[in-house]
Amino acid sequence: MPPQPRKGGTPMVPRSLSRMASVSILLALVIGFNSIATAQNPGFIMRFENNANVLPGSNFTVRALLDNPGGDLAGWSAVVCHDSNIEILIAETGEAASIANGGAPCDFVSTVVFPGEGVRQGVIVSFPGQNELPISTEHELILLEYTVLGADGSDTLIEFCDLQFSPDSFYSDTIVIETTGISIVPTTISAPISIAIDLFIRGEINGDTSINIADAMFLLSQLFSGGPEGSCADANDVNDDGSVNLGDPITLLAYLFSGGVNPSNPFPTCGIDPSGDTLGCENFLNCP
């Protein structure tokens, strides 16, 4: 369920009176769509590209993306909401609105930030309808930057939503507009994010940002030759059995050279230890 708007928010950018109208209403007036689909359409997908884990007090970026294998598009309205564990700092118009109009910027682009609530973007590619957003994937709609307010161990969610932002008089919705002027509800995929200090990649042991035979050698040196211990015991525990021992470099070597199983999660991207053992991770440097 999308977060409910609260009172007192004000846009971070000035807007003319005409831009205070609902983007969906403007799209309807300019293009003249004649029907509205109520079910989500898998041919049009709005989603986020983001890091699934962030540090308390940090800033992080997220890209709002659009996949449209279902057809060319004359425009879209995207509404992005967040909860109180994060706050939006900046929302910049993505590349799609800069080049979709035959390589030029779209005829109408409005990206507005509502502090404490979210972001709304409305785009019409071409008023005469001469150009459309072509069929493709990963159209970049909005570049979003957030700051983390929540505590270690909490979770947050960035999602596409339909609501009325508190400073506005009109309801905002997430839709795409076909070239025929039909409004369609896209399939939307939210971005769940964990706020955690102990982020690491299992098997990345020597701190060089890659996982290879050098990590196994580093761990063997630690175990049998008095080598340095590193700063993240959880990363050393390749098989996630709660201890660091010979089984860990053996597991890593089998993965690298013998088709063995992957190192346990989090792998191959940053995350938290799902097993909750006592090893810990004091200072893993290769996570955002």
Buried (B, 14 or more C-beta within 10 A) or exposed (E): EBBEBEEEBEBBEEEEEEBEBBBBBBBBEBBEBEEEBEEBBEBBBBBBEBBBBBBBEEBBBBBBBBBBEBBBBBBBBBBBBBBEBBBBBBBEBBEBBBBBBEEEBBBBBBBBBBBBBBBBBBBBBBEEBEBBBEBEEEBBBBBBEBBBBBEEEBEBBBBBBBBBBBBBEBEBBBBBBBBBBBBBBBBBEBBEBBBBBBBBBBBBBBBEEEBEEEBBBBBBBBBEEEBEBBEBBBBBBBBBBEBBEEEBBBBBBBBBEEEEEEBBBBBEEBBBBEEEBEBEBEEBEBBE
